[in-house]
Amino acid sequence: MVIIVYVWKNLGYCAVVFLAYLQSIPKDLIEQAMIDRAGAVRRFFSITLPLLTPTVFFLLVTNIIFSMTNAFDILRVMTPTGNGTNTIIFEIYLQAFGQYNRVSYSAAISVVLFFTLFLVTAAQMRFIERKVHYR
């Protein structure tokens, strides 16, 4: 249930970003493809999708970071005691301010989370950005 709520929470943000970028695609390119008798599927895969790759890359990087760091509010409201679904951020909170009162352990988990996010973002920048086509 928590996953459904989290996806619902972030779906609007992603939709607005995609819509804004879809509206910025030059109409000239679409019209030229229509004059060249390209079908809708061909126009999508040859024009629209390559022009959307910067947006897909941006949303991929930010959503992975947000999913590891911003799920705290949903978990705190839906499972206040920490029983059931748990994430790294919620575990940091429970270790520091919950029943354990282990602030140093919580700080160590935070450092591990930082380096994990750093490595994931660096890997995305290194390997996925090659496939991004900027205008």
Order of alpha helices (4+ residues) and beta strands (2+ residues): alpha-alpha-alpha-alpha-alpha-alpha-alpha
